[in-house]
Amino acid sequence: MDRDDRTGEAFLRVVGRRTAPPLGQPPPPASRDALTAMARYRTRAPKGIFVYRNHAEMEADRLRWTVDAMIERARHG
């Protein structure tokens, strides 16, 4: 069993290894850049709860939002 030093959690199996920066030290620039890029990601789907009469209506809206996002990305590259 593997125990996490920071949280005290115990894991039966660990696949792969990630190294965390030492406590009190900021993440490396590559990690900060990745987080910044993810924060700018937009799905183009409006927020809210949508109730559809059937699956086809939902698929039509999802397709429209996906195409809108693709067009926006192509325009602003």
N, C-alpha and C positions, 0 to 999 in steps of 0.2 A: 504494500500500500504506500502511496506517495502522498505526503502532506505538504500543503502550501504554507510557506513561512509567513506570508502576509495575512492571510485570512484564517488559517488554521483548518481549512477544509481538507478532508481526506478523499483521495481518488483511488479507486480500485485499479484503473488502467489509464495510462497516459500515452497518447499517440503523438509523437513529435515533441519538440521542445521550443518554447518561446522564451526569450529572455526579456525580462522587464527591466527598465532602467532602475537604478538605485533610488531608494526613497528620497524625496526632496529634490530630485534632479528632473528637469523637464525632458519630455520625449525628444528623440533626435529630429532634425529638420525634415527628413523624409516622412516620418510619421505625422508630423504637423502639417506638411503639405497634403498628404493623403486625406487627413481629416478636413482640411479646408476645401478640398475638391469635393468631398462627399457632402459637405454642408451646402454647396451651391447646386447640387443635383435637384432637378425639378421633374415631377412626373406629369405635370400639366393636367392631372385629374383634379377637379374641384373638391374641396373638403366638404364633408357632409355625409348623410346617410341617404342612400338612393333605394327606392322600392320600385321594382320593375314588374310588369305583368308576365313577362316570360324571359327566358334566357337570351333570346335573339335581341331583344331591346338592350339588354345589358352589354352584350357583345358589340352592338353597334356603337354605343357610347364609348366603350373601352377602345375600340378601333379608332374612333374619331380623336380621342385624346392622345393615342399613340402617334397617329399621323401628325397631329398638331405639334407634338414634341419633336418629331423628326424634322418637320419643316423649320421650326424655331432653331434647332441645332444647326441645320444646313445654312440658315441665313446668317447666324452669328458665330458659326464655326468653332 
